[in-house]
């Protein structure tokens, strides 16, 4: 329920209006509290980064019965024609450890993993709908789909559908949302946080609150902070999502003594169309991404390969390869495919706003690769073709071991020769999704200060929580983290506001 006039006081104030924030608001409302969501963006751009995602959510499930609890619309035919497998708690722990090089905070990881299934069922109970990610996470081989990479479920309608559904559910639960309301600073003293200053409709005013939940994203849309914390060159990255995630929540909390925590020099960054706008465009959504690179050869401006495109499923490499692309000359590369795999490319490769060239010979293709050493590119493709172990069968649903031999940079899986026209190439740069550094919280979602003590009345959830992700990120974990820790933070805030400490 959108409001025009800000109240003077509220039980729980939630800063942000994406997945984590709205889950926090709904969780707090379960305690009978008055809840106000403060969204910096106007209504047509609301929802933070959640609105820009594809809606994939990584969660624990032990088999198809768990999935049917989330997706009762699954048909008998779909179940018969699909190998859904399982994604156990052990699988989730293993992925979080391996992908973050075992730096992820153990307590936060435990909560994320063990609460993922209950959080999904809680969301389903609130009225959210989910469906399997056919097409993006399962290829049909011999008449049967097989899911891979631990990612099976997405929100109905993707990110926009998730945000719209959560907003409607929030309204039904008497959660008020103020759009164009930017939180400026926290009202705090030695007893904790008592509210915040908010700029709304051209005026700054104070709102008293018994508890505040910060869930307004990282600092990826702040070029100065990106350069300060991520390093030189990061001011040149494209921003995949909202222009409003400039670190306000982190800044406000640090100003009252909160502990900075996590991988402040790290971020989630992917292959993104080279000519995409500086910030996300909701008319395109997540489709500037280009995630089928495991089936490609990627060439930089020198016409050289620079990374193992097939090192792992894209779910486990895509969030770190954006950084690698940014470090290339002129911050871009070309993804090159041939006819054999074009049918496997996701819909993001078929949109109108795409930087693409096509050719019927490798020589012609090399000439069309703008800003590239064309002779070297042609030589690289020919050397690559000669190095592929073609006797190993190609299978996109598993790490098939179809690799190259003798190249300075190997391709470990899905190495197809680039020799059947038509050839297509797509120019990509780095698109940053969110930053990994943020605030330290405890198991109740309470923000911790630099002395190691709880800041009474202050909670946090979502992308501004530090300590979960280091160096890399398992695909779909962001929305799951937002739901889990949003629910936890909202519960803590609601209990405090209602007197149940």
C-alpha positions as CSV (number, residue, x, y, z in Angstrom):
1,X,0.0,0.0,0.0
2,X,1.7,3.2,-1.3
3,X,1.5,6.3,0.9
4,X,2.0,9.9,0.1
5,X,2.5,11.2,3.7
6,X,5.3,9.9,5.9
7,X,4.2,9.1,9.5
8,X,6.0,10.6,12.5
9,X,6.6,7.2,14.0
10,X,6.3,3.5,13.1
11,X,7.1,0.2,14.9
12,X,9.5,-1.1,12.2
13,X,11.1,0.9,9.3
14,X,12.6,-1.1,6.5
15,X,15.0,0.7,4.1
16,X,14.7,-0.7,0.6
17,X,12.0,-2.4,-1.4
18,X,13.5,-5.4,-3.1
19,X,13.3,-9.1,-2.2
20,X,15.2,-8.9,1.1
21,X,13.4,-5.8,2.3
22,X,9.9,-7.0,1.5
23,X,10.6,-10.4,3.1
24,X,11.8,-8.5,6.2
25,X,8.6,-6.3,6.1
26,X,6.3,-9.4,5.8
27,X,8.2,-11.1,8.6
28,X,8.0,-8.1,10.9
29,X,4.3,-7.7,10.1
30,X,3.6,-11.2,11.5
31,X,4.2,-9.7,15.0
32,X,1.3,-7.3,14.6
33,X,3.6,-4.3,14.1
34,X,3.1,-1.3,12.0
35,X,5.7,-1.5,9.2
36,X,6.9,1.2,6.8
37,X,9.1,0.4,3.7
38,X,11.2,3.3,2.5
39,X,12.1,3.0,-1.1
40,X,14.5,5.6,-2.6
41,X,13.4,4.9,-6.2
42,X,10.2,6.1,-7.7
43,X,7.5,3.4,-8.0
44,X,8.2,2.6,-11.7
45,X,11.9,1.8,-10.8
46,X,11.3,0.2,-7.4
47,X,12.5,-3.2,-6.2
48,X,16.2,-2.7,-6.2
49,X,18.3,-5.3,-8.0
50,X,15.7,-7.9,-7.4
51,X,13.6,-6.4,-10.3
52,X,16.5,-6.8,-12.7
53,X,17.2,-10.5,-12.0
54,X,16.0,-13.5,-13.9
55,X,14.4,-14.7,-10.6
56,X,16.5,-17.9,-10.1
57,X,16.7,-19.0,-6.5
58,X,19.2,-21.6,-5.2
59,X,17.5,-23.8,-2.5
60,X,17.9,-27.1,-0.9
61,X,15.6,-29.9,-2.0
62,X,15.9,-33.6,-1.5
63,X,13.9,-34.7,-4.5
64,X,10.8,-34.0,-6.6
65,X,8.5,-34.1,-3.6
66,X,10.2,-31.0,-2.2
67,X,9.8,-29.3,-5.5
68,X,6.1,-30.2,-5.8
69,X,5.6,-28.5,-2.4
70,X,6.9,-25.3,-4.0
71,X,5.5,-25.9,-7.5
72,X,2.2,-27.8,-7.2
73,X,1.5,-27.1,-10.9
74,X,4.2,-29.5,-11.9
75,X,2.6,-32.0,-14.2
76,X,3.1,-35.8,-14.3
77,X,4.5,-35.4,-17.8
78,X,7.0,-32.8,-16.7
79,X,8.1,-35.0,-13.9
80,X,8.4,-38.1,-16.1
81,X,10.4,-36.2,-18.7
82,X,12.8,-34.5,-16.3
83,X,15.7,-35.5,-14.2
84,X,15.4,-33.0,-11.3
85,X,17.9,-34.7,-9.2
86,X,18.4,-33.3,-5.7
87,X,20.3,-30.4,-4.2
88,X,21.0,-31.4,-0.6
89,X,22.3,-29.3,2.3
90,X,25.7,-31.0,1.8
91,X,25.7,-29.9,-1.9
92,X,24.9,-26.3,-0.9
93,X,27.6,-26.3,1.8
94,X,30.1,-27.8,-0.7
95,X,29.3,-25.1,-3.3
96,X,29.6,-22.2,-0.9
97,X,32.9,-23.5,0.4
98,X,34.4,-24.3,-2.9
99,X,33.2,-21.1,-4.7
100,X,34.3,-18.7,-1.9
101,X,37.6,-20.5,-1.3
102,X,36.3,-21.5,2.1
103,X,36.2,-17.8,3.3
104,X,32.4,-17.6,3.7
105,X,31.3,-16.9,7.3
106,X,30.4,-20.4,8.8
107,X,27.4,-19.1,10.8
108,X,25.9,-17.1,8.0
109,X,26.5,-20.0,5.6
110,X,24.8,-22.4,8.0
111,X,21.8,-20.1,8.2
112,X,21.6,-19.7,4.5
113,X,21.8,-23.4,3.8
114,X,19.6,-24.8,6.6
115,X,16.9,-22.0,6.3
116,X,16.7,-22.1,2.5
117,X,14.0,-24.7,2.3
118,X,11.9,-23.3,5.2
119,X,12.2,-19.8,3.7
120,X,11.0,-21.0,0.3
121,X,8.0,-22.8,1.9
122,X,7.3,-19.6,3.9
123,X,7.3,-17.5,0.7
124,X,5.1,-20.1,-1.0
125,X,2.7,-19.9,2.0
126,X,2.6,-16.1,1.5
127,X,1.3,-16.6,-2.0
128,X,4.5,-16.5,-4.1
129,X,4.6,-18.8,-7.1
130,X,7.6,-20.7,-8.5
131,X,8.4,-22.8,-11.5
132,X,11.4,-24.9,-12.9
133,X,14.0,-23.1,-14.9
134,X,13.6,-25.1,-18.1
135,X,15.7,-23.9,-21.0
136,X,18.3,-22.0,-18.9
137,X,19.3,-24.8,-16.5
138,X,18.3,-28.0,-18.3
139,X,18.9,-29.0,-21.9
140,X,16.8,-31.7,-23.5
141,X,19.0,-34.7,-24.4
142,X,17.5,-37.9,-25.8
143,X,14.1,-36.7,-25.0
144,X,14.7,-35.8,-21.3
145,X,15.6,-32.7,-19.5
146,X,18.4,-32.9,-16.9
147,X,19.0,-30.0,-14.4
148,X,22.6,-29.1,-13.7
149,X,24.5,-26.7,-11.5
150,X,22.3,-26.9,-8.4
151,X,19.8,-24.4,-9.7
152,X,16.3,-25.5,-10.4
153,X,13.7,-23.0,-9.2
154,X,12.8,-19.5,-10.3
155,X,10.1,-17.0,-9.3
156,X,7.1,-16.7,-11.5
157,X,7.6,-13.8,-13.8
158,X,11.3,-13.6,-13.0
159,X,12.6,-10.7,-10.9
160,X,9.8,-8.3,-11.9
161,X,7.2,-10.9,-11.1
162,X,8.9,-11.6,-7.7
163,X,8.9,-7.9,-6.7
164,X,5.4,-7.2,-7.9
165,X,4.0,-10.3,-6.1
166,X,5.9,-9.4,-2.8
167,X,4.6,-5.8,-3.1
168,X,1.0,-6.9,-3.4
169,X,1.3,-9.4,-0.6
170,X,2.9,-6.7,1.6
171,X,-0.1,-4.4,0.9
172,X,-2.5,-7.2,1.9
173,X,-0.6,-7.4,5.2
174,X,-0.9,-3.7,5.9
175,X,2.7,-2.9,5.1
176,X,3.0,0.8,3.9
177,X,5.5,1.7,1.2
178,X,6.8,5.2,0.6
179,X,8.4,5.7,-2.9
180,X,10.9,8.4,-3.5
181,X,11.9,8.2,0.2
182,X,15.6,8.3,0.7
183,X,17.0,7.3,4.1
184,X,19.7,9.8,5.0
185,X,20.9,8.9,8.5
186,X,20.1,6.8,11.5
187,X,18.9,8.4,14.7
188,X,21.0,6.7,17.4
189,X,22.4,7.1,20.9
190,X,24.0,5.0,23.5
191,X,20.8,2.9,23.8
192,X,20.7,2.1,20.1
193,X,18.8,3.1,17.0
194,X,15.5,5.0,17.4
195,X,14.6,5.9,13.9
196,X,16.0,7.7,10.9
197,X,16.0,10.9,8.8
198,X,14.3,10.6,5.5
199,X,14.2,12.9,2.5
200,X,10.8,12.7,0.7
201,X,9.0,15.0,-1.6
202,X,11.8,17.6,-1.3
203,X,11.8,17.7,2.5
204,X,13.9,15.9,5.1
205,X,12.1,14.8,8.3
206,X,12.7,12.4,11.1
207,X,10.7,9.2,11.7
208,X,10.8,7.5,15.0
209,X,11.0,3.7,14.9
210,X,11.4,0.9,17.5
211,X,13.5,-1.0,15.0
212,X,15.2,-0.4,11.6
213,X,16.0,-3.0,9.0
214,X,18.6,-2.0,6.4
215,X,18.0,-3.9,3.1
216,X,18.9,-1.4,0.4
217,X,21.7,-3.1,-1.4
218,X,25.4,-2.6,-1.8
219,X,27.4,0.2,-3.4
220,X,27.8,-1.0,-7.0
221,X,26.1,2.1,-8.4
222,X,28.5,4.4,-6.7
223,X,31.5,4.8,-9.2
224,X,33.6,6.6,-6.5
225,X,33.1,3.8,-4.0
226,X,33.7,1.1,-6.6
227,X,37.0,2.6,-7.5
228,X,37.9,3.2,-3.8
229,X,37.2,-0.4,-2.7
230,X,37.2,-2.6,-5.8
231,X,40.2,-0.9,-7.4
232,X,41.3,1.1,-10.5
233,X,39.2,0.5,-13.6
234,X,36.0,-0.3,-11.8
235,X,34.6,3.1,-12.5
236,X,34.4,1.8,-16.1
237,X,32.1,-1.1,-15.4
238,X,28.5,-1.2,-16.5
239,X,25.9,-1.5,-13.7
240,X,23.5,-4.4,-14.4
241,X,20.7,-3.2,-12.1
242,X,19.3,-0.2,-10.3
243,X,21.0,3.2,-10.3
244,X,20.0,3.7,-6.6
245,X,22.3,1.2,-4.9
246,X,24.9,3.7,-3.9
247,X,25.7,2.3,-0.4
248,X,23.3,4.5,1.7
249,X,22.5,1.7,4.1
250,X,26.2,0.8,4.6
251,X,27.2,4.5,5.0
252,X,24.5,5.2,7.6
253,X,25.4,2.1,9.7
254,X,29.2,2.8,9.5
255,X,28.5,6.4,10.7
256,X,27.2,5.0,14.0
257,X,30.0,2.5,14.5
258,X,28.9,-0.6,12.6
259,X,31.5,-3.2,11.8
260,X,32.5,-3.3,8.1
261,X,32.8,-7.0,7.1
262,X,33.4,-9.3,4.2
263,X,35.1,-9.1,0.9
264,X,35.1,-5.3,0.3
265,X,37.3,-5.6,-2.8
266,X,35.1,-8.3,-4.3
267,X,31.8,-8.2,-6.3
268,X,29.5,-10.2,-8.5
269,X,30.3,-9.2,-12.1
270,X,29.4,-10.9,-15.3
271,X,29.7,-10.8,-19.1
272,X,27.3,-7.9,-20.2
273,X,26.6,-6.5,-23.6
274,X,29.4,-4.1,-24.6
275,X,27.0,-1.3,-25.7
276,X,24.5,-1.7,-22.8
277,X,23.6,1.5,-21.0
278,X,25.6,2.6,-17.9
279,X,22.8,1.3,-15.6
280,X,20.1,-1.4,-16.0
281,X,17.2,-0.8,-18.4
282,X,13.9,-2.4,-17.2
283,X,12.7,-2.7,-20.8
284,X,15.5,-5.2,-21.3
285,X,15.8,-6.5,-17.8
286,X,18.5,-9.1,-17.4
287,X,18.9,-9.8,-21.1
288,X,22.1,-7.8,-21.6
289,X,23.8,-10.7,-19.9
290,X,25.6,-13.3,-22.1
291,X,25.9,-16.5,-20.1
292,X,26.5,-19.2,-22.7
293,X,30.2,-18.5,-22.9
294,X,31.0,-22.2,-21.8
295,X,30.1,-23.2,-25.4
296,X,32.1,-20.3,-26.9
297,X,35.7,-19.2,-27.5
298,X,36.3,-15.8,-25.9
299,X,38.8,-13.5,-27.6
300,X,40.2,-10.2,-26.3
301,X,41.4,-7.2,-28.2
302,X,44.7,-8.9,-28.9
303,X,42.8,-11.8,-30.6
304,X,43.8,-14.1,-27.8
305,X,41.9,-16.4,-25.4
306,X,42.4,-15.4,-21.8
307,X,40.3,-17.7,-19.6
308,X,39.1,-21.3,-19.5
309,X,35.5,-20.9,-20.8
310,X,34.6,-24.4,-19.7
311,X,36.2,-24.6,-16.3
312,X,32.8,-25.3,-14.6
313,X,29.1,-24.8,-15.1
314,X,28.4,-21.2,-15.8
315,X,26.6,-21.0,-12.4
316,X,30.0,-21.3,-10.7
317,X,32.1,-19.0,-13.0
318,X,29.9,-16.3,-14.4
319,X,30.0,-14.0,-11.3
320,X,33.8,-13.9,-11.4
321,X,34.5,-13.7,-15.2
322,X,33.1,-10.2,-15.4
323,X,36.2,-9.1,-13.4
324,X,38.4,-11.0,-15.8
325,X,36.8,-9.3,-18.8
326,X,37.2,-5.9,-17.2
327,X,41.0,-6.5,-16.9
328,X,41.3,-7.1,-20.6
329,X,42.6,-4.4,-23.0
330,X,39.8,-1.9,-23.5
331,X,37.6,-3.9,-21.1
332,X,35.8,-6.2,-23.5
333,X,35.9,-9.4,-25.5
334,X,34.0,-11.3,-28.1
335,X,32.2,-14.6,-27.5
336,X,32.5,-16.8,-30.7
337,X,30.0,-19.6,-31.5
338,X,29.3,-21.8,-34.5
339,X,26.2,-23.5,-35.8
340,X,26.6,-26.6,-33.6
341,X,25.7,-24.8,-30.5
342,X,23.5,-21.9,-31.6
343,X,20.3,-23.7,-30.7
344,X,21.6,-23.9,-27.1
345,X,21.9,-20.1,-26.7
346,X,19.5,-18.5,-24.2
347,X,17.0,-15.9,-25.2
348,X,19.4,-13.1,-24.2
349,X,21.4,-13.7,-27.4
350,X,18.3,-13.1,-29.5
351,X,17.2,-9.7,-28.3
352,X,17.2,-6.7,-30.6
353,X,19.6,-4.6,-28.6
354,X,22.7,-6.9,-29.0
355,X,26.2,-6.3,-30.2
356,X,26.6,-9.1,-32.7
357,X,28.3,-10.1,-36.0
358,X,27.7,-13.1,-38.2
359,X,29.8,-14.7,-41.0
360,X,30.0,-17.8,-43.2
361,X,33.8,-18.2,-42.9
362,X,36.3,-17.8,-40.1
363,X,38.2,-15.3,-42.2
364,X,35.1,-13.2,-42.7
365,X,34.2,-13.4,-39.0
366,X,37.7,-12.3,-38.0
367,X,37.4,-9.2,-40.2
368,X,34.1,-8.2,-38.5
369,X,35.5,-8.4,-34.9
370,X,35.7,-4.7,-34.2
371,X,38.7,-3.4,-32.1
372,X,40.5,-6.8,-32.4
373,X,43.8,-7.9,-33.9
374,X,42.1,-9.8,-36.7
375,X,45.1,-11.8,-37.9
376,X,45.8,-13.0,-34.4
377,X,42.1,-13.8,-33.8
378,X,42.0,-16.1,-36.9
379,X,45.2,-17.8,-35.8
380,X,43.9,-18.3,-32.3
381,X,40.7,-19.9,-33.6
382,X,42.6,-22.3,-35.9
383,X,44.9,-23.3,-33.1
384,X,42.0,-23.9,-30.8
385,X,40.2,-26.0,-33.4
386,X,43.3,-28.2,-33.8
387,X,43.5,-28.8,-30.1
388,X,40.0,-30.0,-29.4
389,X,39.6,-33.7,-28.4
390,X,36.8,-34.4,-30.8
391,X,36.6,-38.1,-29.9
392,X,35.0,-37.1,-26.5
393,X,31.2,-36.8,-26.8
394,X,29.7,-33.3,-26.2
395,X,27.0,-33.1,-23.5
396,X,25.9,-29.7,-22.2
397,X,24.1,-31.2,-19.1
398,X,27.3,-32.5,-17.5
399,X,31.0,-31.5,-17.2
400,X,31.7,-33.7,-20.2
401,X,35.5,-33.6,-20.2
402,X,35.6,-32.6,-23.9
403,X,38.7,-30.5,-23.7
404,X,41.6,-29.1,-25.5
405,X,45.2,-30.4,-25.5
406,X,48.4,-28.3,-25.7
407,X,47.0,-24.8,-25.5
408,X,48.5,-22.3,-23.0
409,X,45.0,-21.8,-21.6
410,X,43.0,-25.0,-21.8
411,X,39.3,-25.4,-22.2
412,X,38.3,-28.1,-19.8
413,X,34.7,-28.9,-20.9
414,X,32.3,-28.4,-23.8
415,X,35.2,-27.7,-26.3
416,X,33.6,-27.8,-29.7
417,X,35.5,-26.9,-32.8
418,X,34.5,-23.6,-34.4
419,X,34.1,-24.9,-38.0
420,X,30.5,-25.0,-39.0
421,X,28.9,-21.8,-40.4
422,X,27.1,-19.7,-39.7
423,X,29.5,-18.2,-37.1
424,X,28.2,-15.7,-34.6
425,X,30.1,-13.5,-32.2
426,X,28.9,-11.2,-29.4
427,X,30.8,-8.3,-27.9
428,X,30.7,-8.1,-24.1
429,X,32.2,-6.1,-21.3
430,X,31.9,-6.2,-17.5
431,X,28.5,-5.8,-15.8
432,X,28.6,-5.4,-12.0
433,X,25.7,-6.9,-10.1
434,X,26.4,-6.2,-6.5
435,X,29.3,-5.8,-4.1
436,X,30.4,-8.4,-1.5
437,X,31.6,-6.1,1.3
438,X,29.1,-4.8,3.8
439,X,27.9,-5.0,7.5
440,X,28.5,-7.7,10.1
441,X,25.4,-9.3,11.5
442,X,24.7,-12.0,14.0
443,X,22.3,-15.0,13.8
444,X,19.3,-12.8,14.6
445,X,20.1,-10.3,11.8
446,X,21.3,-7.7,14.3
447,X,24.0,-5.4,13.2
448,X,27.3,-5.7,15.1
449,X,29.5,-2.7,16.0
450,X,33.3,-2.4,15.8
451,X,33.5,-3.5,19.5
452,X,31.7,-6.7,18.7
453,X,28.5,-5.7,20.4
454,X,25.0,-5.6,19.1
455,X,23.6,-2.2,18.0
456,X,20.2,-2.3,19.6
457,X,17.3,-1.7,17.2
458,X,19.4,-2.1,14.0
459,X,19.0,-5.1,11.6
460,X,20.3,-5.8,8.1
461,X,19.6,-8.2,5.2
462,X,20.3,-8.6,1.5
463,X,23.3,-7.5,-0.5
464,X,24.6,-5.1,2.2
465,X,25.4,-8.0,4.6
466,X,29.1,-8.8,4.4
467,X,30.8,-12.2,5.0
468,X,28.8,-14.5,2.7
469,X,30.6,-14.2,-0.7
470,X,34.3,-14.0,-1.4
471,X,35.9,-13.8,-4.9
472,X,32.9,-15.6,-6.5
473,X,29.3,-16.6,-6.1
474,X,27.0,-19.6,-6.8
475,X,24.3,-18.5,-9.1
476,X,20.9,-17.9,-7.6
477,X,22.2,-17.5,-4.0
478,X,21.5,-13.7,-3.9
479,X,17.7,-14.0,-3.9
480,X,17.9,-17.0,-1.5
481,X,20.1,-15.0,0.9
482,X,17.8,-12.0,0.7
483,X,14.8,-14.2,1.6
484,X,16.5,-16.1,4.4
485,X,18.1,-13.1,6.1
486,X,15.2,-10.7,5.3
487,X,12.9,-13.1,7.1
488,X,15.4,-13.4,10.0
489,X,15.9,-9.6,10.3
490,X,12.2,-8.9,10.0
491,X,11.4,-11.4,12.7
492,X,14.0,-9.9,15.0
493,X,12.8,-6.3,14.3
494,X,9.1,-7.4,14.8
495,X,9.9,-9.1,18.1
496,X,11.7,-6.1,19.4
497,X,9.0,-3.7,18.3
498,X,6.2,-5.8,19.8
499,X,8.1,-6.3,23.1
500,X,9.1,-10.0,22.6
501,X,12.8,-9.7,22.9
